[in-house]
Amino acid sequence: MSTDREWTMEEDLTPQRIVEELDKYIIGQQKAKRAVAIALRNRYRRKLLPDDLREEVIPKNILMIGPTGVGKTEIARRIALLVKAPFLKVEATKFTEVGYVGRDVDSMIRDLVQTAVRMVEAEKMQEVQERAQELALERIVDRLMPRRSRRPMRGSSTFENLLRALYEGDDEDEETLSLAEKERREREQRMRLKLLERVRSGAMDDEKIEIEVDQSGPSIPFVQVFGPQGMEEMGLDLPDMLRGMMGGRKRTTQVTIREAKGILAQEVARELIDREQVISEAIRRTEESGIIFLDELDKIAGREQGHGPDVSREGVQRDLLPIIEGSTVMTKFGAVRTNHILFIAAGAFHVSKPSDLIPELQGRLPIRVELDSLTEHDFVRILTEPQNALVKQYKALLATEGVQLEFTDEAIREIAAVAAQVNATNENIGARRLHTIMERVLEDISFRASELAGQTVTITAEYVRERLADILRSEDLSRYIL
């Protein structure tokens, strides 16, 4: 049985603890939180089973049913962050049935693996960051003062004079050449150590230096290949192929030493980590702890009409089935088994119903949870209680310019009441309505923040009503603006 540090962390993540963590960011929706908490805990329990039984335990995928803006995506994203699991959010409407131009469902597994690779690579680079920073300093010194050179490199006048003394007395006669060479090397070593200390301390951070950087990457445009069995489906990566053809060429650029420290530390860190180990770990994490949030599933529900733009909806469902059921997908990093990836599907299901999905797909989403529409009271809590509450965000943003922003309780209740009213009379977009209203209320203060530096601005219920009066008075205007 394999052990891993993220699973060791999960020992303390009981379902109750998971719900407590979710409560810090998401208001209400206790049924949905309990469902994902149990699904997450079952993953940990599965890791403790004997090998033969472990393979038989499949994840209990979840179908969340509820209007937009009530927390479906946030719940899935937060549980992925809790256990540092590879996470991908994708809309079901992006996919087309094999045979149509567009993306096939296998692409979400390739995207998930890519996410896992970046995650593992970042972790491995962090482990060697301290060593990489030291080696980066050495490279900078090498650029400023090449080893065994009889003449200093051209550079900033700040260190040209510093190096000149090193090269004085090079024209020794042959009888004293070996001794002079020995002394020269000792002076060079002392000078390198002195220069290294100056670079490390930041004394030369504003000096300019020329370094070589990888020419591939940003210079290669993104190319997406469409087709039923195109390059994407074969697991090939065109940008990587182009980099290989270019031979990994580098270009010289001039930056400050401060910038060079960061650029070279990243480059060295990538060289220090084992790429094969990164890929192997990324595939393992994808297979064992990957989470895919499949949004807008209701948009592909329903039976074929035989014509029109939705002709491939049922085909997409059929293509999704083997992925959720468990299959092997070829990626540019290798084969990935989807048997134990957790799928959390979601949809509003206003027009269609979960029963409109093909029966086989319904069976692969055994846990159904319905999320509640948000009330005015929920909006008050969303504005103030979560760690990332909107009120806290706006206070922090304006504090950066010296503006102390305060909200009265009545103002917060007024904002919540307006949000509930607009949701009731127009499209119900849940908590996202709060973003629109807050921006409208604080527009003038945000615009004049530099003039208000050092002042305390208090938002009252009267101020909220004043800022929204014209819009709320006209139903047509509120429909477009709020």
C-alpha positions as CSV (number, residue, x, y, z in Angstrom):
1,M,0.0,0.0,0.0
2,S,1.5,3.3,-1.1
3,T,1.8,6.1,1.4
4,D,1.9,9.8,0.5
5,R,2.1,13.0,2.4
6,E,-1.2,14.4,1.2
7,W,-2.9,11.2,2.5
8,T,-1.2,11.7,5.8
9,M,-2.7,15.2,6.0
10,E,-6.1,13.7,5.2
11,E,-6.0,11.6,8.4
12,D,-7.2,14.6,10.3
13,L,-9.8,15.6,7.6
14,T,-12.9,13.9,9.0
15,P,-16.2,14.7,7.3
16,Q,-17.0,17.1,10.2
17,R,-13.6,18.9,9.8
18,I,-14.1,19.2,6.0
19,V,-17.5,20.8,6.5
20,E,-16.0,23.2,9.0
21,E,-13.3,24.2,6.5
22,L,-16.0,24.7,3.8
23,D,-18.1,26.8,6.2
24,K,-15.2,29.4,6.3
25,Y,-15.9,30.2,2.7
26,I,-19.4,29.0,1.7
27,I,-22.6,30.0,3.4
28,G,-25.3,27.3,3.8
29,Q,-25.6,24.3,1.4
30,Q,-25.0,21.8,4.2
31,K,-26.4,18.9,2.2
32,A,-23.9,19.5,-0.6
33,K,-21.0,20.0,1.8
34,R,-21.8,16.7,3.6
35,A,-21.9,14.8,0.3
36,V,-18.5,16.0,-0.9
37,A,-17.0,15.6,2.6
38,I,-18.1,11.9,2.6
39,A,-16.8,11.4,-0.9
40,L,-13.5,12.9,0.1
41,R,-13.2,10.8,3.2
42,N,-14.0,7.6,1.3
43,R,-10.9,8.3,-0.8
44,Y,-8.8,8.2,2.3
45,R,-10.6,5.1,3.6
46,R,-10.0,3.4,0.2
47,K,-6.2,4.0,0.5
48,L,-6.2,1.9,3.7
49,L,-7.8,-1.2,2.1
50,P,-5.9,-4.3,1.0
51,D,-4.7,-4.1,-2.6
52,D,-7.2,-6.5,-4.1
53,L,-10.2,-4.7,-2.5
54,R,-9.0,-1.2,-3.1
55,E,-9.3,-1.6,-6.9
56,E,-12.9,-2.6,-6.5
57,V,-14.0,0.5,-4.6
58,I,-15.0,3.1,-7.1
59,P,-15.7,6.8,-6.3
60,K,-19.3,7.8,-5.7
61,N,-19.6,10.6,-8.2
62,I,-21.9,13.5,-7.3
63,L,-24.5,15.5,-9.2
64,M,-25.3,18.9,-7.8
65,I,-28.6,20.5,-8.8
66,G,-29.2,24.1,-8.2
67,P,-29.3,27.6,-9.8
68,T,-26.2,29.5,-10.7
69,G,-24.3,31.4,-8.0
70,V,-25.2,29.3,-5.0
71,G,-21.8,27.8,-4.4
72,K,-21.5,24.6,-6.6
73,T,-18.2,25.5,-8.1
74,E,-16.8,26.9,-4.9
75,I,-17.5,23.8,-3.0
76,A,-15.6,21.6,-5.5
77,R,-12.7,24.0,-5.7
78,R,-12.3,24.3,-2.0
79,I,-12.2,20.6,-1.4
80,A,-9.5,20.3,-4.0
81,L,-7.4,22.9,-2.3
82,L,-7.9,21.2,1.1
83,V,-6.1,18.0,0.0
84,K,-3.9,19.6,-2.8
85,A,-5.6,17.5,-5.4
86,P,-5.4,18.2,-9.1
87,F,-8.6,20.0,-10.0
88,L,-10.2,21.0,-13.3
89,K,-13.4,22.9,-13.9
90,V,-14.9,22.4,-17.4
91,E,-18.2,23.1,-19.0
92,A,-19.9,20.1,-20.7
93,T,-21.0,22.4,-23.5
94,K,-17.4,22.7,-24.7
95,F,-17.4,19.1,-25.9
96,T,-18.7,17.6,-29.1
97,E,-19.3,14.1,-30.1
98,V,-16.4,12.3,-31.8
99,G,-16.8,13.0,-35.5
100,Y,-17.7,16.7,-35.0
101,V,-15.3,19.5,-35.1
102,G,-14.4,20.6,-31.6
103,R,-13.0,19.2,-28.4
104,D,-13.6,15.6,-27.4
105,V,-14.2,14.6,-23.8
106,D,-10.7,12.9,-23.5
107,S,-9.2,16.4,-23.5
108,M,-10.4,17.1,-20.0
109,I,-8.2,14.2,-18.7
110,R,-5.2,15.7,-20.7
111,D,-5.9,19.1,-19.1
112,L,-6.1,17.5,-15.6
113,V,-2.8,15.8,-16.1
114,Q,-1.2,19.1,-17.2
115,T,-2.5,20.7,-14.1
116,A,-1.1,17.9,-12.0
117,V,2.3,18.3,-13.7
118,R,2.4,22.0,-13.0
119,M,1.4,21.3,-9.4
120,V,4.1,18.7,-8.7
121,E,6.7,20.7,-10.6
122,A,6.0,23.7,-8.4
123,E,6.3,21.6,-5.2
124,K,9.6,20.0,-6.4
125,M,11.0,23.3,-7.4
126,Q,10.1,24.7,-4.0
127,E,12.0,21.9,-2.3
128,V,15.2,22.9,-4.1
129,Q,14.6,26.6,-4.1
130,E,17.3,27.4,-1.5
131,R,20.0,25.5,-3.5
132,A,18.7,27.0,-6.8
133,Q,19.1,30.5,-5.4
134,E,22.7,29.9,-4.4
135,L,23.5,28.4,-7.8
136,A,21.8,31.3,-9.5
137,L,24.1,33.7,-7.6
138,E,27.0,31.7,-8.9
139,R,25.8,32.1,-12.4
140,I,25.4,35.8,-12.0
141,V,29.0,36.1,-10.7
142,D,30.2,33.9,-13.7
143,R,28.6,36.4,-16.0
144,L,30.1,39.4,-14.2
145,M,33.5,37.7,-13.8
146,P,34.1,34.7,-16.1
147,R,36.5,32.1,-14.7
148,R,40.1,32.0,-15.9
149,S,39.6,35.1,-18.1
150,R,42.5,37.4,-18.6
151,R,40.2,40.4,-19.2
152,P,37.1,41.5,-17.5
153,M,33.8,41.3,-19.4
154,R,32.2,44.5,-20.5
155,G,29.6,45.7,-18.0
156,S,28.5,48.4,-15.8
157,S,31.2,50.9,-14.7
158,T,30.3,50.1,-11.1
159,F,32.2,46.8,-11.1
160,E,34.6,47.4,-14.0
161,N,37.0,49.3,-11.7
162,L,36.5,46.6,-9.0
163,L,37.8,43.9,-11.4
164,R,40.6,45.9,-13.0
165,A,42.9,45.3,-10.1
166,L,42.6,41.6,-10.5
167,Y,44.2,41.6,-13.9
168,E,47.1,43.9,-13.2
169,G,50.5,42.3,-13.3
170,D,49.6,39.7,-15.9
171,D,52.8,40.3,-18.0
172,E,55.2,38.4,-15.7
173,D,58.3,36.9,-17.2
174,E,58.5,33.1,-17.7
175,E,60.6,32.4,-14.6
176,T,57.8,33.7,-12.3
177,L,54.9,32.6,-14.5
178,S,53.7,29.7,-12.3
179,L,53.9,31.8,-9.1
180,A,52.1,34.7,-10.7
181,E,49.4,32.3,-12.0
182,K,49.0,30.9,-8.6
183,E,48.7,34.4,-7.0
184,R,46.3,35.4,-9.8
185,R,44.0,32.5,-9.1
186,E,44.1,33.3,-5.4
187,R,43.2,36.9,-6.1
188,E,40.5,35.7,-8.5
189,Q,39.0,33.5,-5.8
190,R,39.0,36.3,-3.2
191,M,37.5,38.7,-5.7
192,R,34.8,36.1,-6.7
193,L,33.9,35.6,-3.0
194,K,33.7,39.4,-2.5
195,L,31.6,39.8,-5.6
196,L,29.3,36.9,-4.6
197,E,28.7,38.5,-1.2
198,R,27.8,41.9,-2.8
199,V,25.4,40.2,-5.2
200,R,23.8,38.2,-2.4
201,S,23.4,41.2,-0.1
202,G,21.6,43.1,-2.8
203,A,24.2,45.9,-3.1
204,M,24.3,45.4,-6.9
205,D,20.6,44.7,-7.5
206,D,20.1,47.8,-9.7
207,E,23.1,47.0,-12.0
208,K,22.4,45.7,-15.5
209,I,23.6,42.3,-16.6
210,E,23.2,40.2,-19.8
211,I,21.8,36.7,-19.3
212,E,20.7,33.9,-21.6
213,V,17.0,32.9,-21.4
214,D,15.1,30.1,-23.2
215,Q,14.0,31.5,-26.5
216,S,11.1,29.0,-26.8
217,G,8.0,29.3,-24.7
218,P,6.3,32.7,-25.1
219,S,7.7,33.1,-28.7
220,I,5.8,29.9,-29.8
221,P,2.2,30.6,-30.4
222,F,-0.5,28.3,-29.1
223,V,-1.8,26.0,-31.7
224,Q,-5.0,23.9,-31.1
225,V,-5.6,21.0,-33.5
226,F,-9.2,20.0,-34.1
227,G,-10.4,16.7,-35.6
228,P,-11.8,13.4,-34.5
229,Q,-8.4,11.8,-34.4
230,G,-6.0,14.7,-34.6
231,M,-2.7,15.4,-32.9
232,E,-4.5,16.3,-29.6
233,E,-6.2,12.9,-29.6
234,M,-2.8,11.1,-30.1
235,G,-1.3,12.8,-27.1
236,L,1.1,14.9,-29.1
237,D,2.1,18.4,-28.1
238,L,2.8,20.7,-31.0
239,P,4.5,23.5,-29.0
240,D,6.9,20.9,-27.5
241,M,7.6,19.5,-30.9
242,L,8.4,23.0,-32.2
243,R,10.7,23.6,-29.3
244,G,12.6,20.4,-30.1
245,M,12.9,21.5,-33.7
246,M,14.3,24.8,-32.6
247,G,16.9,23.0,-30.5
248,G,16.2,24.7,-27.3
249,R,17.8,27.9,-28.5
250,K,18.5,30.7,-26.1
251,R,18.5,34.4,-26.5
252,T,20.5,37.1,-24.6
253,T,18.6,39.8,-22.8
254,Q,19.6,42.6,-20.5
255,V,18.0,42.7,-17.1
256,T,18.8,44.0,-13.6
257,I,20.6,41.7,-11.2
258,R,17.5,41.7,-9.1
259,E,15.5,40.3,-12.0
260,A,18.3,37.9,-12.9
261,K,18.2,36.3,-9.5
262,G,14.6,35.3,-10.0
263,I,14.9,34.3,-13.6
264,L,18.0,32.1,-13.1
265,A,16.7,30.6,-9.8
266,Q,13.7,29.3,-11.7
267,E,15.8,28.0,-14.5
268,V,18.2,26.3,-12.1
269,A,15.4,24.8,-10.1
270,R,13.9,23.2,-13.2
271,E,17.3,21.7,-14.0
272,L,17.6,20.3,-10.5
273,I,14.4,18.4,-10.4
274,D,13.9,15.0,-12.0
275,R,11.4,15.5,-14.9
276,E,10.5,11.8,-15.1
277,Q,9.8,11.7,-11.4
278,V,7.6,14.8,-11.7
279,I,5.5,13.2,-14.5
280,S,5.2,9.8,-12.7
281,E,4.0,11.6,-9.5
282,A,1.6,13.8,-11.5
283,I,0.0,10.8,-13.2
284,R,-0.3,9.0,-9.9
285,R,-2.0,12.0,-8.3
286,T,-4.3,12.4,-11.2
287,E,-5.4,8.8,-11.0
288,E,-5.7,8.6,-7.3
289,S,-6.9,12.1,-6.2
290,G,-7.9,14.0,-9.3
291,I,-11.2,16.0,-9.2
292,I,-13.1,17.1,-12.3
293,F,-16.0,19.6,-11.9
294,L,-18.2,19.1,-14.9
295,D,-20.5,22.2,-15.0
296,E,-23.6,22.9,-17.2
297,L,-24.4,19.2,-17.5
298,D,-28.1,20.1,-17.9
299,K,-27.2,21.8,-21.2
300,I,-26.4,18.5,-22.8
301,A,-29.4,16.6,-21.2
302,G,-32.3,15.6,-23.4
303,R,-32.9,13.3,-26.3
304,E,-31.9,13.9,-29.9
305,Q,-34.1,16.1,-32.1
306,G,-32.2,15.0,-35.2
307,H,-31.3,18.5,-36.4
308,G,-29.9,21.8,-35.3
309,P,-26.9,22.8,-33.2
310,D,-27.7,20.4,-30.4
311,V,-27.5,17.2,-32.5
312,S,-24.5,15.9,-30.7
313,R,-25.8,16.3,-27.1
314,E,-26.6,12.7,-26.5
315,G,-23.4,11.7,-28.3
316,V,-21.4,13.8,-25.8
317,Q,-23.2,11.9,-23.0
318,R,-22.2,8.6,-24.5
319,D,-18.6,9.8,-24.8
320,L,-18.6,11.0,-21.2
321,L,-19.8,7.6,-20.0
322,P,-16.6,5.6,-20.4
323,I,-14.5,8.4,-18.9
324,I,-16.6,8.5,-15.8
325,E,-17.1,4.8,-15.7
326,G,-13.3,4.2,-15.9
327,S,-11.1,3.9,-19.0
328,T,-7.5,4.7,-20.1
329,V,-6.7,7.9,-21.8
330,M,-3.5,8.5,-23.7
331,T,-1.8,11.8,-23.0
332,K,1.6,13.3,-23.9
333,F,2.8,12.2,-20.4
334,G,1.6,8.7,-20.7
335,A,-1.5,6.6,-20.2
336,V,-3.9,7.7,-17.4
337,R,-6.6,5.6,-15.9
338,T,-9.8,7.4,-14.9
339,N,-11.3,4.7,-12.7
340,H,-10.7,6.6,-9.4
341,I,-11.0,10.2,-10.5
342,L,-13.9,11.9,-8.7
343,F,-16.4,13.6,-10.9
344,I,-18.6,16.3,-9.5
345,A,-21.3,17.3,-12.1
346,A,-23.5,20.3,-11.8
347,G,-26.4,22.0,-13.5
348,A,-29.4,24.2,-12.9
349,F,-31.8,21.8,-14.6
350,H,-34.5,24.5,-15.0
351,V,-35.6,23.2,-18.3
352,S,-34.3,19.7,-18.4
353,K,-34.3,17.2,-15.6
354,P,-31.6,14.7,-14.4
355,S,-33.9,12.0,-15.7
356,D,-33.3,13.4,-19.2
357,L,-29.7,12.2,-19.1
358,I,-29.1,8.8,-20.7
359,P,-29.7,6.1,-18.0
360,E,-26.1,4.8,-18.1
361,L,-24.8,8.3,-17.2
362,Q,-27.4,8.8,-14.5
363,G,-26.1,5.5,-12.9
364,R,-22.6,6.9,-12.8
365,L,-23.7,9.9,-10.8
366,P,-25.3,8.1,-7.8
367,I,-25.2,10.9,-5.2
368,R,-27.7,13.7,-5.9
369,V,-27.8,16.8,-3.9
370,E,-30.0,19.8,-4.4
371,L,-28.6,23.2,-3.5
372,D,-31.0,25.9,-2.1
373,S,-31.6,29.3,-3.6
374,L,-30.0,32.1,-1.6
375,T,-32.2,34.3,0.6
376,E,-31.7,37.9,1.7
377,H,-30.4,36.6,5.0
378,D,-27.9,34.4,3.2
379,F,-26.7,37.5,1.3
380,V,-26.0,39.3,4.6
381,R,-23.9,36.4,5.8
382,I,-22.1,36.1,2.4
383,L,-21.2,39.8,2.6
384,T,-19.6,39.6,6.0
385,E,-18.9,36.1,7.4
386,P,-16.6,34.1,5.0
387,Q,-12.8,34.7,5.1
388,N,-13.0,36.0,1.6
389,A,-16.2,38.1,2.2
390,L,-16.9,40.9,-0.3
391,V,-16.9,43.5,2.3
392,K,-13.5,42.4,3.6
393,Q,-12.1,42.4,0.0
394,Y,-13.3,46.0,-0.7
395,K,-12.0,47.2,2.6
396,A,-8.5,45.7,1.9
397,L,-8.5,47.1,-1.7
398,L,-9.2,50.6,-0.7
399,A,-6.9,50.4,2.3
400,T,-4.0,50.1,-0.1
401,E,-4.6,53.7,-1.1
402,G,-5.1,54.9,2.5
403,V,-8.9,54.9,2.5
404,Q,-10.6,53.5,5.6
405,L,-13.9,51.9,4.4
406,E,-16.7,51.2,6.9
407,F,-20.1,49.6,6.4
408,T,-23.0,50.1,8.8
409,D,-25.2,47.0,9.5
410,E,-28.1,48.8,7.8
411,A,-26.1,49.3,4.6
412,I,-25.2,45.6,4.4
413,R,-28.8,44.7,4.9
414,E,-29.9,47.2,2.2
415,I,-27.4,45.7,-0.3
416,A,-28.6,42.2,0.5
417,A,-32.2,43.3,0.1
418,V,-31.5,44.9,-3.3
419,A,-29.7,41.7,-4.4
420,A,-32.6,39.5,-3.4
421,Q,-35.1,41.9,-5.1
422,V,-33.3,42.0,-8.4
423,N,-32.8,38.2,-8.4
424,A,-36.5,37.8,-7.9
425,T,-37.5,40.2,-10.7
426,N,-34.8,39.3,-13.2
427,E,-32.6,36.2,-13.8
428,N,-31.6,34.6,-10.5
429,I,-27.8,34.6,-10.6
430,G,-27.4,34.0,-6.9
431,A,-24.4,35.5,-5.0
432,R,-22.9,36.8,-8.2
433,R,-25.5,39.6,-8.0
434,L,-23.7,41.0,-5.0
435,H,-20.6,41.7,-7.1
436,T,-22.5,43.9,-9.5
437,I,-24.3,45.8,-6.8
438,M,-21.2,46.4,-4.7
439,E,-19.3,47.7,-7.7
440,R,-22.2,50.1,-8.5
441,V,-22.4,51.3,-4.8
442,L,-18.6,51.8,-4.5
443,E,-17.9,53.1,-8.0
444,D,-17.5,56.8,-7.1
445,I,-15.3,56.0,-4.0
446,S,-13.1,53.6,-6.0
447,F,-12.7,56.3,-8.7
448,R,-11.8,59.0,-6.2
449,A,-9.7,56.9,-3.9
450,S,-6.5,58.8,-4.4
451,E,-8.3,62.1,-3.4
452,L,-9.8,60.4,-0.3
453,A,-6.4,59.1,1.0
454,G,-6.2,59.3,4.8
455,Q,-10.0,59.6,5.3
456,T,-12.6,57.2,6.7
457,V,-15.6,56.7,4.4
458,T,-18.7,55.1,6.0
459,I,-21.3,53.5,3.7
460,T,-24.8,53.9,5.1
461,A,-28.1,52.5,4.0
462,E,-29.1,55.9,2.7
463,Y,-25.9,56.1,0.6
464,V,-26.7,52.7,-0.9
465,R,-30.3,53.7,-1.8
466,E,-29.0,57.0,-3.3
467,R,-26.4,55.2,-5.5
468,L,-29.0,52.6,-6.7
469,A,-32.2,54.8,-6.8
470,D,-32.2,55.6,-10.5
471,I,-31.5,52.0,-11.5
472,L,-34.1,50.4,-9.2
473,R,-36.7,53.0,-10.3
474,S,-36.5,51.7,-13.9
475,E,-37.1,48.0,-14.2
476,D,-35.7,48.0,-17.8
477,L,-32.6,49.8,-16.6
478,S,-32.0,47.4,-13.7
479,R,-32.4,44.5,-16.0
480,Y,-29.4,45.7,-18.0
481,I,-27.3,47.2,-15.3
482,L,-27.9,45.1,-12.2
